Amino acid sequence: MDANTLPLFEPAAADQLVGRLQASFHSWLDSAPARGPRGSGRLREESARIYADMWQAFIAFCAPLSTDAGSGDSGPRVIRLDPLRPPDAKGQETLDRRALLDFLEHEAIRPLRQVRTRRTRTELTPRYAWRLLQLIDRVLNHAREQEDQPAYEPALALMQEPPFCHANAAALTPVPDVLTDAQCESLIAHCTEFQSLDPAAGAAWKVLRDRCALALMLGAGLAPGQVRALRLRDVSCDGGREPDLPWRLTIVADGSSPEHQVPLADWAARQLRLWLAARRMLGAEMQCAEWVFPSTLSGKPWSHPACHRAAVTQLDALGIEGGAPFRLRHTFAVRQLQAGHAEEDVARWMGYVDTGPMKRYRHLLTAPVAGLA
């Protein structure tokens, strides 16, 4: 229905509604429920930005800009509906099921989807629609709880109807892309080819660094960002089975996972020991750097694009197509589960607070074997 055919309130009232909706969103964003299962810290900046874009589309639906029929110019905002209004005496919500479905067809969502998906067709997927409904449910119920009002139920009820109730089905979740056993063997042989810093044999310091970084992605499950952020003090060598052999890494909290510790596969530990020994030979500036994997001999941190290019180059050299570094992290998870380690342990090593993310790996497993792979 066009905004010009709706009953209009005073523009000031519409602006007030926008302000209240924005305040409700930010109140929810700062609350513990918005922080996910960790219940601590804040949402990642990217996640918060996506939610904010979704909520702005919802505000544009609830309080659209009026249009001058003669010129087509946008005028002041008007109120289509007030979702913060409590239900009437009969329990009827202003933002009812029909209004929610109208919102999912609202044109304000389309440019948002087109920018994020880079697609010319911008129909909502059931999963994206489910996320919009979930956001509305969470924000409005947080606002009502703050004002001791009855719970808002229509969004949750709609989420339980087809197709939205199937939006997060396992069949719709992409299967993790992992390396084959042969590819793993080839990669391990590649990472451990050199046993010393020998430029004459092709083992320049950046070659050793790049291969050691890959070793930690496959042999410790580190994400590329965790590799780049790894500091010398995060490497534990004391108390291991062999002198000076790293056996555990401490991964700092990064907004998506808490600080956690992860053991090293023996072959990856030996490669890290080799790299640390080579690193000590590379000059005073390198020694003053805190990063395990600096970008330059002067100790500058490794940038995301440079780390990604280095990993992809190494994988391409092995003929591993689609060599996204995260494939190694997924492969680490599968190899450890395959080795008989409990889901709780593998989840903890990967920085997860529960075993939920482990479910996607279950159908990739066969009979377990022993040991840290």
VOVORO-255518 format. One line per 10 residues: number of its first residue (from 1); their letters; for each residue x, y, z of C-alpha. Coordinates in steps of 0.02 Angstrom, whole numbers, plus 32768, in hexadecimal, padded with zeros to 4 digits. Layout:
<tilums>
NUM> a> X:Y:Z ~ ...
</tilums>
This chain:
<tilums>
1> mdantlplfe> 8000:8000:8000 ~ 8045:80AB:7FD0 ~ 8074:811D:8060 ~ 8005:81A8:8018 ~ 7F6A:813D:8035 ~ 7F94:811C:80EC ~ 7F54:8184:817D ~ 7FDA:8204:81A0 ~ 8018:823D:824A ~ 8076:82DC:826C
11> paaadqlvgr> 8127:82D5:8225 ~ 816C:82F5:82D3 ~ 8118:8255:830F ~ 8168:81F3:8281 ~ 8213:8239:82AC ~ 81F7:820A:8361 ~ 81CB:8158:832D ~ 826C:814D:82C8 ~ 82CE:8188:8360 ~ 8279:8108:83D0
21> lqasfhswld> 829A:807C:8355 ~ 8350:80AC:8346 ~ 8361:80B6:8403 ~ 8310:800B:8416 ~ 838B:7FC0:839A ~ 8424:800B:83EF ~ 83E3:7FD5:849A ~ 83D3:7F23:8459 ~ 847D:7F2D:8404 ~ 84CF:7F5A:84AA
31> sapargprgs> 8474:7ED2:8509 ~ 84B5:7E25:8535 ~ 8438:7DC9:84C2 ~ 8483:7E21:842C ~ 852F:7DDD:8451 ~ 850A:7D2D:841B ~ 852F:7C8C:847A ~ 85CF:7CD2:84C4 ~ 856B:7D51:8529 ~ 8603:7DC3:8536
41> grlreesari> 8654:7E4B:84D0 ~ 85F9:7E97:843C ~ 85BE:7E5F:8394 ~ 863E:7E63:830B ~ 863B:7F0A:82B1 ~ 8606:7EB9:820E ~ 8574:7E5D:8261 ~ 853B:7EFB:82BA ~ 8541:7F5A:8216 ~ 84D7:7ED6:81BE
51> yadmwqafia> 8456:7EDA:824A ~ 8454:7F98:8244 ~ 8433:7F95:8188 ~ 83A5:7F19:81A3 ~ 8359:7F85:822B ~ 8363:8021:81BF ~ 82FF:7FC5:813A ~ 827F:7F9A:81C0 ~ 8278:8051:81F8 ~ 825D:8085:8143
61> fcaplstdag> 81C9:800F:813D ~ 817C:804A:81E2 ~ 819A:8105:81C4 ~ 81B2:8122:8109 ~ 81D8:81C8:80B8 ~ 813E:8213:8069 ~ 8141:823B:7FAF ~ 8103:82D9:7F5D ~ 808B:8299:7ED9 ~ 80B0:832C:7E67
71> sgdsgprvir> 816D:8333:7E6B ~ 819A:8286:7EA8 ~ 820C:82D2:7F2C ~ 8218:8285:7FD8 ~ 81C0:82E1:8063 ~ 81BB:82CA:811F ~ 81A7:821F:816C ~ 80FD:81D7:8192 ~ 80CA:8147:8200 ~ 8093:80A7:81AC
81> ldplrppdak> 808D:8049:8250 ~ 80DA:8051:82FE ~ 8127:7FA7:832A ~ 8151:7FE4:83D9 ~ 809A:7FFC:8405 ~ 805E:7F73:847C ~ 7FD0:7F01:8443 ~ 7F1E:7F3E:8457 ~ 7EA0:7EF7:84D3 ~ 7E7E:7E64:845E
91> gqetldrral> 7F37:7E3D:844E ~ 7F40:7E7E:839D ~ 7FED:7EBD:836A ~ 8009:7F52:82F8 ~ 8098:7EF2:82A7 ~ 8036:7E53:8287 ~ 8057:7DC0:8213 ~ 8015:7E19:817A ~ 807F:7EB3:819D ~ 811A:7E47:81B2
101> ldfleheair> 80FB:7DF5:8109 ~ 80E4:7EA2:80BE ~ 818B:7ED5:8108 ~ 81E1:7E40:80B7 ~ 81A0:7E80:8010 ~ 81D3:7F33:8036 ~ 823E:7F8A:7FB4 ~ 82B6:7FD1:8038 ~ 8302:7F24:8050 ~ 832B:7F0A:7F98
111> plrqvrtrrt> 83BA:7F86:7F82 ~ 8408:7F42:8021 ~ 8405:7E90:7FDF ~ 8445:7EC6:7F34 ~ 84DD:7F1C:7F81 ~ 8507:7E8C:7FF6 ~ 84ED:7DFD:7F7B ~ 8524:7E5B:7EDD ~ 8491:7E0E:7E83 ~ 841D:7E66:7E0B
121> rteltpryaw> 838A:7E00:7E4C ~ 8369:7E2B:7F00 ~ 82E0:7DB5:7F3B ~ 82F6:7D86:7FF0 ~ 832F:7CD7:8016 ~ 82D0:7C7F:80A3 ~ 836D:7C88:810D ~ 8380:7D44:80F9 ~ 82C7:7D5E:811B ~ 82DA:7CF1:81B6
131> rllqlidrvl> 8368:7D61:81F2 ~ 82FC:7DFC:81DA ~ 826F:7DAD:823E ~ 82E7:7D75:82C5 ~ 832E:7E25:82D5 ~ 827F:7E70:82E5 ~ 8251:7DED:8367 ~ 82EC:7E0E:83CF ~ 82EA:7ECB:83CA ~ 8230:7EE0:83EA
141> nhareqedqp> 822E:7E61:8477 ~ 82C6:7EB4:84C5 ~ 826B:7F5B:84BE ~ 81CD:7F12:8509 ~ 822B:7EBB:8592 ~ 827B:7F60:85C1 ~ 81CD:7FAF:85CF ~ 817C:7F17:8623 ~ 8104:7EFC:8591 ~ 80BE:7E59:854A
151> ayepalalmq> 8133:7DF7:84D9 ~ 812C:7E15:841E ~ 8101:7D6F:83CA ~ 80D3:7D82:8310 ~ 8186:7D80:82CE ~ 81B2:7CE0:832C ~ 810F:7C8F:82F3 ~ 8135:7CBB:823D ~ 81E6:7C76:824E ~ 8198:7BCD:8277
161> eppfchanaa> 8136:7BC8:81D3 ~ 8177:7B89:812B ~ 81E6:7BBC:80D5 ~ 8236:7C1B:8166 ~ 8238:7B87:81DE ~ 82A7:7B28:8164 ~ 831C:7BBA:8143 ~ 83A7:7B77:81B2 ~ 8394:7AC0:8187 ~ 8435:7A5F:817B
171> altpvpdvlt> 8411:7A3B:80C4 ~ 841F:7AF5:80A1 ~ 84C3:7B09:80FE ~ 8559:7B03:8088 ~ 85C2:7A67:809D ~ 866E:7A94:80E1 ~ 86F1:7A87:8059 ~ 8780:7A1B:809B ~ 881E:79D1:8051 ~ 8829:791B:8021
181> daqcesliah> 88A4:78A9:807B ~ 8916:78AE:7FE4 ~ 8912:796C:7FE2 ~ 8939:7971:809C ~ 89CF:78FF:8085 ~ 8A0C:796A:7FF4 ~ 89F7:7A0A:8059 ~ 8A50:79C4:80F2 ~ 8AE1:798B:8084 ~ 8AE6:7A37:8033
191> ctefqsldpa> 8AE5:7A93:80DB ~ 8B70:7A26:8123 ~ 8BDD:7A1D:8088 ~ 8C64:7A91:80CA ~ 8CBE:7A70:816D ~ 8D27:7B0E:8172 ~ 8D30:7BC1:8133 ~ 8D8D:7BA4:808F ~ 8D6C:7C26:8007 ~ 8DDA:7BC4:7F8F
201> agaawkvlrd> 8D61:7B33:7F9B ~ 8CCA:7BA3:7F85 ~ 8CA7:7BB1:803F ~ 8CA5:7C6F:804B ~ 8C5D:7CB2:80ED ~ 8BB5:7CDF:80A1 ~ 8BA4:7C2F:805B ~ 8BC0:7BE6:8108 ~ 8B47:7C63:8153 ~ 8ABE:7C40:80D4
211> rcalalmlga> 8ACD:7B84:80E6 ~ 8AD0:7B8D:81A3 ~ 8A33:7BF9:819F ~ 89DD:7B72:8137 ~ 8A1B:7AF0:81B2 ~ 89C3:7B4A:8241 ~ 8922:7B59:81DC ~ 891E:7A9E:81BC ~ 8979:7A60:8257 ~ 8929:7AD3:82D8
221> glapgqvral> 8889:7B0F:8284 ~ 88B9:7BC6:8283 ~ 8858:7C3F:8216 ~ 88C2:7CB6:81AC ~ 889C:7D47:8221 ~ 88D6:7CE0:82B7 ~ 8977:7CB5:825D ~ 8999:7D6D:823C ~ 8971:7D9E:82F1 ~ 89DC:7D15:8340
231> rlrdvscdgg> 8A63:7D5E:83B1 ~ 8B03:7D10:83F1 ~ 8ABF:7D0C:84A2 ~ 8A2A:7CA7:8464 ~ 8A9A:7C12:843B ~ 8AB5:7B98:84CB ~ 8B55:7B32:84C3 ~ 8B78:7B0C:857A ~ 8B2C:7A6E:85BF ~ 8B21:7A13:851A
241> repdlpwrlt> 8B61:7968:84ED ~ 8BFF:79AA:8499 ~ 8C6D:7A40:84C6 ~ 8C3D:7ADF:8468 ~ 8BB2:7A85:840A ~ 8B13:7AEE:8406 ~ 8A7F:7A8A:8445 ~ 89F6:7B09:8464 ~ 89BC:7BB0:841D ~ 8956:7C35:8476
251> ivadgsspeh> 88DC:7C8A:8400 ~ 88A6:7D38:8437 ~ 87EE:7D69:8439 ~ 87BD:7DBB:8396 ~ 8705:7DEA:83A6 ~ 86C8:7D48:8359 ~ 8717:7CD0:83D7 ~ 875C:7CDD:8488 ~ 8812:7CC3:84B4 ~ 8838:7C0A:84A8
261> qvpladwaar> 88C6:7B8F:849A ~ 88E7:7B0D:8414 ~ 8964:7A7E:840B ~ 89D5:7A62:8376 ~ 89E6:79C9:830B ~ 8A99:7989:831A ~ 8AC7:79AD:8266 ~ 8A85:7A60:8273 ~ 8AE0:7A78:8318 ~ 8B85:7A45:82CA
271> qlrlwlaarr> 8B69:7ABC:8239 ~ 8B42:7B4A:82B2 ~ 8BE3:7B24:8312 ~ 8C43:7B2C:826E ~ 8BF4:7BD3:8240 ~ 8C17:7C1F:82EC ~ 8CCD:7BE9:82DF ~ 8CDB:7C34:8231 ~ 8C84:7CD2:826D ~ 8D0C:7CEC:82F1
281> mlgaemqcae> 8D8D:7CF6:8265 ~ 8D35:7D83:8208 ~ 8D77:7E1C:8262 ~ 8D55:7E8A:82F8 ~ 8CBA:7EDF:82B2 ~ 8C66:7E38:8296 ~ 8C92:7E06:8348 ~ 8C3F:7EA2:838E ~ 8B9B:7E7A:8334 ~ 8B16:7E24:839E
291> wvfpstlsgk> 8AC4:7DCA:830C ~ 8AEF:7D15:82E9 ~ 8AD6:7D37:822F ~ 8B10:7DE8:8203 ~ 8AF6:7E2D:8155 ~ 8BA4:7E78:8142 ~ 8C51:7E69:818D ~ 8C2B:7F0A:81EB ~ 8BA1:7EAE:8249 ~ 8B05:7EFC:81FD
301> pwshpachra> 8A64:7E99:821A ~ 8A25:7E28:818F ~ 8990:7E74:8134 ~ 88F4:7E12:810C ~ 8908:7E1E:804D ~ 89C0:7DEC:8054 ~ 899E:7D57:80C7 ~ 890E:7D1E:8059 ~ 8975:7D2C:7FBA ~ 8A05:7CCC:8008
311> avtqldalgi> 8992:7C3D:803E ~ 8939:7C34:7F96 ~ 89E0:7C37:7F39 ~ 8A1F:7BA3:7F9E ~ 897E:7B41:7F84 ~ 897D:7B68:7ECA ~ 8A2E:7B26:7EBD ~ 89ED:7A7F:7EFD ~ 895F:7A7D:7E80 ~ 88DC:7A90:7F09
321> eggapfrlrh> 8850:7AEB:7EAE ~ 87E3:7B68:7F08 ~ 886E:7B7D:7F86 ~ 8812:7BE7:8007 ~ 8877:7BE3:80AA ~ 87DA:7BBD:8110 ~ 87D6:7B11:80BD ~ 886B:7AE6:812B ~ 880E:7B18:81C9 ~ 8779:7AAC:8198
331> tfavrqlqag> 87F0:7A1F:816F ~ 8842:7A2F:821A ~ 8798:7A1A:826E ~ 876C:7980:8208 ~ 8818:7932:8224 ~ 880D:7949:82E0 ~ 875D:7903:82EA ~ 8797:7876:827A ~ 8827:7858:82F3 ~ 87A9:7836:837C
341> haeedvarwm> 87AF:78DA:83DB ~ 870D:7911:842D ~ 86A5:7998:83DA ~ 86B3:79FF:8479 ~ 8772:79FE:846C ~ 8777:7A28:83B3 ~ 86F7:7AB3:83C9 ~ 875F:7AFD:8456 ~ 87FF:7AF5:83EE ~ 87A7:7B53:8363
351> gyvdtgpmkr> 8768:7BD9:83D9 ~ 86B0:7BA5:83DF ~ 8653:7BAA:8484 ~ 85E5:7B15:845A ~ 85DF:7A83:83E2 ~ 855C:7ACC:836D ~ 85D7:7AF1:82E0 ~ 8615:7A3D:82E9 ~ 8571:79FA:82A3 ~ 859F:7A2B:81F2
361> yrhlltapva> 8635:79B5:81F6 ~ 85DD:7918:8234 ~ 85AA:78D3:818B ~ 865F:78E2:814E ~ 86A0:7868:81D0 ~ 86C9:77B1:81BD ~ 8714:773B:823D ~ 8783:779A:82BB ~ 883E:7780:82CC ~ 88B0:77B1:835C
371> gla> 8920:7848:8374 ~ 8927:7902:834F ~ 892B:7910:8292
</tilums>
